Amino acid sequence: MSTFSALNAATTALWAQRRALDVTGQNIANVNTEGYSRQRADLQAIGGSPIPAFYSTSPGIGAGVNAEGVLRIRDAFLEGRGHTEHANSARLVAEADAYTQVESSFREPGDTGIQSLMGEMWAAWGDVDNGPHELASRGQVIESLNTLIGGVQFSYASIGTQWDQTLDNLGVLVADVNEAAESVAKLNTAIQRATQSGLPANDLTDQRDLLVMKLAEQVGATIRPGEDGMVDVVVGGMALVSKGTASALALAGAMGPDDVGTDPPRLTTASGGFTVQAGGTAAGQLNALNKILPDSRASLDDFAVSLAAAINAKHTTGAYDLDGNPGIDILGSSGGPLTAATLSVMLTSPRQIAASKVAPVASSPALDSSNADEISQLRLSLTGPDAKYRAMIVELGVQAAVTGRNVGIQQVITTQVDAARESVAGVNLDEEMTNMLSFQHAYSAAGRLVTAIDETLDVLINRTGLVGR
């Protein structure tokens, strides 16, 4: 290596270490920036010419160092795991939220819950048993039944409102997903142009990865690497983003909870209407729309039918009202099939309460109360409406508890994966400080090499001058 070659090597060393210091400063500046991936200067030795020629030979030492490239530190496997675990966590959280809201609709346990209202209704029948001649106690039965039905219908309507809100939230999510997909497609195009032009695209890639993680949480998106730094974003086997082109999703299906059975809500492609098997929050909300909330409403319908059947059977079988008339159905439908929404009291007068099991004699009122006692004892039946309602609430509580426990487990897994991702891509200040000192010393050593070469040349030139004289 000639003297001037050594000077060139020292110059490249100064430039390379300064470049490395600049990258370290960028890492430190973005230590708290969301989605930022730490970077590293790619230092590569500049070798001699590997091709021999008559006037081109190399001493084998090299010509310094090159630091043109800046690497972005990411682990593709951990990123894929992060997408999957974040999608699972978002789905479970959406389902747990749905169960929580259903539980709040039933207001159990509490004074305004259906169980408490049923207790008051059975107690009213007991009052009729104690005073069958009092119209006030008979009227209290009708009032307590109306209150109970009001509580059932409030819970039913509350679940319906929750269904509508969940559908609206899913619509907002779909619009947000389409916007994010467009942004990813634009970033793909920008990254491709930068890569082909030899320009840095690390910051653009960080922005894209942040959007992809958001899409993973919303619809369970995963990525498929492409050419020139681009990626395809895949949702349920369908390419949401392909290179620089984004596809749009749409919400199809029932617009009301009563139509879920015939036309379930679903995500489809905006062009073509193909069903997309999404994950993440969308999957949790779709599960709430198609199963959790409809099943809760169906359970309330079953309870309403069971309540009406149990009371009506006792009220119409060998029973007589205060005027001696046979008992009629006390509960029925206000219109259409009997459901929780149509359940209503069919009696118009307290005198129609069939509390007696003994037919009246002549024109005397029926003051026997054995039937009222039998109806009040329905609360103790193992197959009665009380037992059915308790089983429904217990089942709901178990499902909510299992989902909540799964959320806790999934959050631990997601936290561990995020910690592993952060250990690779995140900025560690201790490591950056160590790198900064290392590059600083290397820069100082390169500067000292320039000084040494300068002194060497000075001595050489001065001695040559003395010899000439």
Residue pairs with C-beta under 8 A, 6 or more apart in sequence:
1 9
1 59
1 61
3 453
3 456
3 457
3 460
5 63
6 449
6 453
7 450
7 453
8 63
8 64
9 46
9 62
9 63
9 64
9 65
9 449
10 64
10 446
10 447
10 449
10 450
10 453
11 64
11 450
12 46
12 63
12 64
12 65
12 66
13 64
13 65
13 442
13 443
13 445
13 446
13 449
14 443
14 446
14 447
14 450
15 67
16 41
16 43
16 64
16 65
16 66
16 67
17 439
17 440
17 442
17 443
17 446
18 443
19 41
19 67
20 41
20 43
20 67
20 435
20 439
20 442
21 436
21 439
21 440
21 443
22 41
23 39
23 40
23 41
23 70
24 432
24 435
24 436
24 439
25 436
26 39
27 38
27 39
27 427
27 432
28 427
28 429
28 432
28 436
30 36
30 427
31 427
31 429
31 432
34 210
35 206
35 207
35 209
35 210
35 213
36 206
36 427
37 72
37 73
37 74
37 202
37 205
37 206
37 209
37 425
38 73
38 425
38 426
38 427
38 428
38 432
39 70
39 71
39 72
39 73
39 202
40 70
40 71
40 73
41 67
41 69
41 70
41 71
42 67
42 68
42 69
42 70
42 71
43 65
43 66
43 67
44 65
44 66
44 67
44 69
45 62
45 64
45 65
45 66
46 62
46 63
46 64
46 65
46 66
47 58
47 62
47 63
48 58
48 59
48 60
48 61
48 62
48 63
49 56
49 57
49 58
50 58
70 200
70 202
72 202
72 205
72 206
73 424
73 425
74 209
74 424
74 425
75 420
75 421
75 424
75 425
76 225
78 417
78 420
78 421
78 424
79 209
79 223
79 421
80 222
80 223
81 417
81 420
81 421
82 213
82 216
82 417
82 418
82 421
83 212
83 213
83 216
83 220
83 221
83 222
83 223
84 216
84 222
85 410
85 413
85 414
85 417
86 213
86 216
86 217
86 280
86 414
87 216
87 217
87 219
87 220
87 221
87 279
87 280
87 283
88 279
88 410
88 413
88 414
89 217
89 407
89 410
89 411
89 413
89 414
90 217
90 218
90 280
90 281
90 284
91 220
91 279
91 280
91 281
91 283
91 284
91 287
92 284
92 403
92 406
92 407
92 410
93 281
93 284
93 407
94 281
94 283
94 284
94 285
94 287
94 288
95 284
95 287
95 288
95 292
95 403
96 400
96 403
96 404
96 407
97 284
98 162
98 166
98 284
98 285
98 287
98 288
98 292
98 293
99 292
99 396
99 399
99 400
99 403
99 404
100 400
101 162
102 159
102 162
102 292
102 293
102 296
102 396
102 400
103 396
103 397
103 400
104 158
105 155
105 158
105 159
105 162
105 296
106 113
106 114
106 155
106 393
106 396
107 113
107 114
107 155
108 114
108 115
108 393
109 115
109 116
110 116
112 151
113 151
114 148
114 151
114 152
114 155
114 389
115 386
115 389
115 390
115 393
117 144
117 147
117 148
117 151
118 148
118 379
118 385
118 386
118 389
119 379
120 144
120 147
120 148
121 141
121 144
121 145
121 147
121 148
122 375
122 376
122 378
122 379
122 386
123 144
123 376
124 137
124 140
124 141
124 143
124 144
125 141
125 372
125 373
125 375
125 376
126 372
126 373
126 376
127 137
127 140
127 141
128 134
128 137
128 138
128 140
128 141
128 353
128 355
128 369
128 372
129 355
129 369
129 370
129 372
129 373
129 376
130 137
130 369
131 137
132 138
132 322
132 355
132 356
132 366
132 367
132 368
132 369
132 372
133 365
133 367
135 322
135 350
135 351
138 322
138 350
138 351
138 353
138 355
139 350
141 350
141 353
142 345
142 347
142 350
142 353
145 330
145 331
145 345
146 345
149 343
149 344
149 345
152 300
152 303
152 304
152 340
152 343
153 340
153 341
153 343
155 300
155 340
156 297
156 300
156 339
156 340
156 341
157 341
159 257
159 293
159 296
159 297
159 300
160 257
160 297
162 293
163 256
163 257
163 288
163 289
163 293
163 294
164 256
164 257
166 285
166 288
166 289
166 293
167 251
167 255
167 265
167 289
169 285
170 251
170 265
170 282
170 285
170 286
170 289
171 251
173 218
173 219
173 281
173 282
173 285
174 249
174 250
174 251
174 267
174 282
176 218
177 215
177 218
177 219
177 240
177 249
177 282
178 246
178 248
178 249
178 270
180 211
180 214
180 215
180 218
181 215
181 233
181 240
181 241
181 246
181 247
181 248
182 246
183 211
184 208
184 211
184 212
184 215
184 233
184 241
184 246
185 241
185 243
185 244
185 245
185 246
186 244
187 204
187 205
187 207
187 208
187 211
188 208
188 226
188 230
188 231
188 241
188 243
188 244
189 243
189 244
190 201
190 204
191 201
191 204
191 205
191 208
191 228
191 229
191 230
192 227
192 228
192 229
192 230
192 243
192 244
194 200
194 201
194 204
194 229
195 201
195 228
195 229
196 228
201 229
205 229
208 231
212 221
212 223
212 231
212 233
215 221
215 233
215 235
215 240
216 222
216 280
217 280
217 281
218 280
218 281
218 282
219 235
219 240
219 249
219 267
219 276
219 278
219 279
219 280
219 281
219 282
219 283
220 235
220 236
220 278
220 279
220 280
220 282
220 283
221 233
221 234
221 235
221 240
221 280
222 233
222 234
222 235
223 231
223 232
223 233
223 234
224 231
224 232
224 233
224 234
225 231
226 232
226 243
230 243
230 244
231 241
232 239
232 241
232 242
232 243
233 239
233 240
233 241
234 240
235 249
235 276
235 278
235 279
236 276
236 277
236 278
236 279
237 277
238 247
238 269
238 274
238 276
239 247
240 246
240 247
240 249
241 247
247 269
247 270
247 271
248 269
248 270
248 271
249 267
249 268
249 269
249 270
249 276
249 278
250 267
250 268
250 269
250 270
250 273
251 265
251 266
251 267
251 268
252 265
252 266
252 267
252 268
252 273
253 263
253 264
253 265
253 266
254 260
254 262
254 263
254 264
254 265
257 293
257 294
257 297
260 289
260 290
260 294
261 294
264 289
264 290
265 286
265 289
265 290
266 275
266 276
266 286
267 275
267 276
267 278
267 282
267 286
268 274
268 275
268 276
269 276
278 286
296 396
297 340
299 392
299 395
299 396
300 340
300 392
301 339
301 340
302 388
302 392
303 340
303 385
303 388
303 389
303 392
304 338
304 339
304 340
304 343
305 338
305 339
306 384
306 385
306 388
307 331
307 343
307 385
308 329
308 331
308 332
308 338
308 343
310 378
310 381
310 384
310 385
311 330
311 331
311 375
311 378
311 385
312 329
312 330
312 331
312 332
314 371
314 374
314 375
314 378
315 327
315 328
315 329
315 330
315 354
315 371
315 375
316 326
316 327
316 328
316 329
316 354
317 327
318 357
318 371
319 326
319 327
319 354
319 355
319 356
319 357
319 371
320 326
320 327
320 354
320 356
320 357
320 358
320 359
320 360
320 366
320 368
320 371
321 327
321 351
321 352
321 353
321 354
321 355
321 356
321 366
322 350
322 351
322 352
322 353
322 355
322 356
322 365
322 366
322 367
323 351
323 360
323 365
323 366
324 359
324 360
324 365
324 366
325 352
326 354
327 352
327 354
327 371
328 346
328 347
328 352
328 354
329 346
330 345
330 346
330 347
330 353
330 354
331 343
331 344
331 345
331 346
332 338
332 343
332 344
332 346
333 339
333 342
333 343
333 344
334 342
334 343
334 344
335 342
336 342
347 353
353 372
354 371
355 366
355 368
355 369
355 371
355 372
356 366
356 367
356 368
356 369
356 370
356 371
357 368
357 370
357 371
357 374
358 366
358 368
358 370
359 366
360 366
378 384
378 385
378 386
379 386
380 386
381 387
